[in-house]
Every structure is written in structure tokens, then in C-alpha cells.
Amino acid sequence: MTGRIAGLVIVALVIVYIGDYIAARMRGDEIQTVQVSQYYVIPLKNGQEQYASAGSKDVGCVEAMFPHFGDRPCWYVRRHTEEYIRP
């Protein structure tokens, strides 16, 4: 019984992913950009960290629920507008 439910859940997820891909493909190459601030993380001798701005960059994203075409979904990128660069 649980195997059948798990199988149905997997099939449903695959159908949703394929539908999302088709919808993104039908919109064409509508890749949007979101500005992301970058920061260097500098470890200090006392175990703390110091942050220094590294500027900002535009990150491409696709209007979809899942990542497609090598880009993350815009809803995710808009919620994660800070990127930390560690040595």
C-alpha cells in the first residue's frame, strides 16, 4: 500500500515537473535577471567572521516552479539576494 502511494506521488511530481518545463518552454527564452549582492567572508583569528562587500551582479532566472535551462527559478533568486564568498 505505501509503495503504491509513493509511486503515485513520484508520478505526480514528474507530471508537474514536465508541465512546468512545457510552460517555461512555451514562454520562450524569457530569462529574467535579479540583482544579487555579493560579500566576501573573511575569517578572523578569534573565530569570528568579517564581511566585505564584493559588489553586485545580475543573476539570470526563469519564471517557473523548478529550475530549467540551467537557471534557478525567479521566486528562489528573489528570496536569496545575498551571496557569500568564502575562501
Steps between C-alpha positions, in 0.01 A plus 500: 500500500771752594699400190202580282452840669869579461481405133198724445675791672807454277284482187314815607828687558631394159179620334520837680868539403429419134206742496718771654770434238249520214356826637849650534593385148180649354586839651820489297841620616347734754790491743474779754776649712511577871775707660688304768738663750826314559706504819842359584509305827832565674583264788667671797748345742252510788258272312263776391434610144521839334301588187617725216291602203602349167248701297195362332420299190198414291388139528282343231183321606199336341135558595415144602455282808810289431845578354514473121754584227782521755336786693337508840135600534440874551295444817811344660749758375281792618501353854879442500644835390822469701788272404793429731840415357717291732875443447 
